[in-house]
């Protein structure tokens, strides 16, 4: 059994596959800023018993900096706890492996990947025509879904080796002036 988790977008999703790679159960829910609770609730709703998992998979981004970390930490924790292998899958593959896929990065920037190519960062107000994905102005959005994973294409590693793939450093603002106390 393989458990797949995607938390890089506002939509958290979980998929459960049997030993032959067939989808057994899946669920998703909108969960901006609440991905871990959403994943745990979906697991409970689907009746998934983590100890039955032989492998774990996380959506490693790009996408929400914190959301991506949540899914990776969940998978690393379970893989380490049960001493099972894990793997990472790019968000693009969970949007579509066969079509150009994209997602918003910062205002006026989009990550876009064509099948078989490396992602590129485009400066554009809107997602280019013919590209599916999510972000400002994309209707209808196509979010990454755990059930879209291709298990045959994954590289299995130990929990210690699984890391997010952000694509770019997080956009964190720094304090402009020192607050309180003497230097």
GIPE-V530762 format. One record per pair of residues at least 24 apart in sequence whose ideal C-beta (glycine too) atoms are under 10 Angstrom apart, sorted by sequence separation. I is the first residue (numbers start at 1). J is the second residue. If there is no record, write none. Layout:
[[I:J] [I:J]]
//
This chain:
[[7:31] [10:34] [11:35] [12:36] [14:38] [24:48] [55:79] [56:80] [67:91] [103:127] [111:135] [10:35] [12:37] [13:38] [14:39] [53:78] [56:81] [92:117] [102:127] [110:135] [9:35] [12:38] [13:39] [14:40] [16:42] [53:79] [56:82] [101:127] [102:128] [109:135] [110:136] [7:34] [8:35] [11:38] [12:39] [14:41] [15:42] [16:43] [51:78] [55:82] [60:87] [61:88] [63:90] [64:91] [92:119] [100:127] [7:35] [12:40] [14:42] [50:78] [54:82] [56:84] [57:85] [58:86] [60:88] [61:89] [62:90] [63:91] [91:119] [100:128] [102:130] [103:131] [108:136] [110:138] [6:35] [7:36] [12:41] [13:42] [14:43] [35:64] [53:82] [55:84] [56:85] [57:86] [58:87] [59:88] [60:89] [61:90] [62:91] [63:92] [90:119] [100:129] [102:131] [103:132] [104:133] [107:136] [5:35] [12:42] [16:46] [51:81] [52:82] [54:84] [55:85] [56:86] [57:87] [58:88] [59:89] [60:90] [61:91] [62:92] [100:130] [101:131] [102:132] [103:133] [104:134] [105:135] [5:36] [7:38] [14:45] [15:46] [16:47] [33:64] [35:66] [36:67] [39:70] [43:74] [50:81] [51:82] [53:84] [54:85] [55:86] [56:87] [57:88] [58:89] [59:90] [60:91] [61:92] [63:94] [99:130] [100:131] [101:132] [102:133] [103:134] [104:135] [7:39] [14:46] [16:48] [32:64] [35:67] [38:70] [39:71] [50:82] [55:87] [57:89] [59:91] [63:95] [99:131] [100:132] [101:133] [102:134] [103:135] [104:136] [6:39] [15:48] [16:49] [33:66] [34:67] [35:68] [37:70] [51:84] [53:86] [59:92] [60:93] [99:132] [100:133] [101:134] [102:135] [104:137] [5:39] [14:48] [33:67] [35:69] [36:70] [40:74] [50:84] [59:93] [99:133] [104:138] [19:54] [32:67] [35:70] [36:71] [39:74] [59:94] [96:131] [103:138] [3:39] [16:52] [17:53] [19:55] [31:67] [34:70] [35:71] [39:75] [95:131] [96:132] [102:138] [5:42] [16:53] [17:54] [33:70] [36:73] [57:94] [95:132] [96:133] [5:43] [17:55] [36:74] [95:133] [103:141] [31:70] [35:74] [64:103] [95:134] [103:142] [3:43] [17:57] [63:103] [102:142] [103:143] [62:103] [63:104] [92:133] [101:142] [103:144] [15:57] [61:103] [63:105] [91:133] [62:105] [91:134] [99:142] [101:144] [3:48] [13:59] [95:141] [96:142] [119:165] [121:167] [1:48] [3:50] [12:59] [95:142] [120:167] [121:168] [1:49] [63:111] [94:142] [95:143] [96:144] [119:167] [1:50] [3:52] [62:111] [94:143] [95:144] [96:145] [1:51] [3:53] [8:58] [9:59] [61:111] [94:144] [95:145] [1:52] [2:53] [3:54] [4:55] [5:56] [6:57] [7:58] [8:59] [62:113] [93:144] [94:145] [97:148] [1:53] [2:54] [3:55] [4:56] [5:57] [6:58] [7:59] [8:60] [9:61] [91:143] [92:144] [94:146] [96:148] [97:149] [1:54] [2:55] [3:56] [4:57] [5:58] [6:59] [8:61] [10:63] [91:144] [94:147] [95:148] [97:150] [1:55] [2:56] [3:57] [4:58] [5:59] [6:60] [7:61] [8:62] [9:63] [10:64] [90:144] [94:148] [113:167] [1:56] [2:57] [3:58] [4:59] [8:63] [9:64] [12:67] [89:144] [93:148] [94:149] [7:63] [8:64] [11:67] [93:149] [94:150] [97:153] [111:167] [6:63] [7:64] [8:65] [10:67] [14:71] [62:119] [89:146] [93:150] [111:168] [8:66] [9:67] [12:70] [13:71] [7:66] [8:67] [9:68] [12:71] [62:121] [89:148] [109:168] [7:67] [8:68] [14:74] [89:149] [93:153] [6:67] [7:68] [8:69] [89:150] [93:154] [105:166] [6:68] [7:69] [8:70] [87:149] [89:151] [105:167] [106:168] [7:70] [8:71] [105:168] [7:71] [8:72] [87:151] [89:153] [103:167] [107:171] [5:70] [6:71] [7:72] [89:154] [106:171] [5:71] [7:73] [87:153] [88:154] [89:155] [105:171] [4:71] [5:72] [7:74] [87:154] [88:155] [7:75] [86:154] [87:155] [5:74] [85:154] [87:156] [88:157] [5:75] [85:155] [86:156] [87:157] [3:74] [4:75] [63:134] [85:156] [86:157] [3:75] [84:156] [85:157] [86:158] [5:78] [71:144] [85:158] [86:159] [88:161] [84:158] [85:159] [86:160] [87:161] [88:162] [91:165] [3:78] [71:146] [83:158] [84:159] [86:161] [87:162] [88:163] [90:165] [3:79] [83:159] [85:161] [86:162] [88:164] [89:165] [91:167] [79:156] [82:159] [85:162] [88:165] [90:167] [79:157] [80:158] [81:159] [15:94] [79:158] [80:159] [63:143] [79:159] [80:160] [3:84] [13:94] [63:144] [78:159] [79:160] [2:84] [8:90] [9:91] [76:158] [77:159] [79:161] [80:162] [2:85] [3:86] [4:87] [6:89] [8:91] [61:144] [76:159] [79:162] [2:86] [5:89] [7:91] [75:159] [76:160] [2:87] [4:89] [6:91] [9:94] [59:144] [76:161] [8:94] [9:95] [59:145] [76:162] [8:95] [59:146] [72:159] [75:162] [76:163] [6:94] [58:146] [6:95] [57:146] [73:162] [4:94] [59:149] [72:162] [72:163] [73:164] [57:149] [72:164] [71:164] [72:165] [9:103] [57:151] [69:163] [70:164] [8:103] [9:104] [69:164] [55:151] [68:164] [57:154] [67:164] [68:165] [69:166] [68:166] [55:154] [57:156] [65:164] [68:167] [56:156] [55:156] [63:164] [65:166] [69:170] [60:162] [61:163] [62:164] [63:165] [64:166] [56:159] [60:163] [61:164] [62:165] [63:166] [65:168] [42:146] [58:162] [60:164] [61:165] [62:166] [63:167] [65:169] [66:170] [57:162] [58:163] [59:164] [60:165] [61:166] [62:167] [65:170] [56:162] [58:164] [59:165] [60:166] [61:167] [62:168] [64:170] [65:171] [39:146] [61:168] [65:172] [30:143] [28:143] [28:144] [28:145] [28:146] [26:145] [27:146] [28:147] [26:146] [27:147] [26:147] [25:147] [26:148] [11:134] [23:146] [9:133] [10:134] [23:147] [9:134] [23:148] [9:135] [23:149] [21:149] [17:146] [21:150] [22:151] [11:141] [13:143] [15:145] [16:146] [17:147] [21:151] [10:141] [11:142] [12:143] [13:144] [14:145] [15:146] [16:147] [20:151] [21:152] [9:141] [11:143] [12:144] [13:145] [14:146] [15:147] [17:149] [9:142] [10:143] [11:144] [13:146] [14:147] [15:148] [9:143] [11:145] [12:146] [13:147] [15:149] [17:151] [8:143] [9:144] [11:146] [13:148] [8:144] [9:145] [15:151] [6:143] [7:144] [6:144] [6:145] [7:146] [6:146] [4:145] [5:146] [6:147] [4:146] [6:148] [3:146] [4:147] [6:149] [4:148] [4:149] [2:149] [4:151] [2:151] [4:154] [2:154] [8:164] [8:165] [8:166]]
//
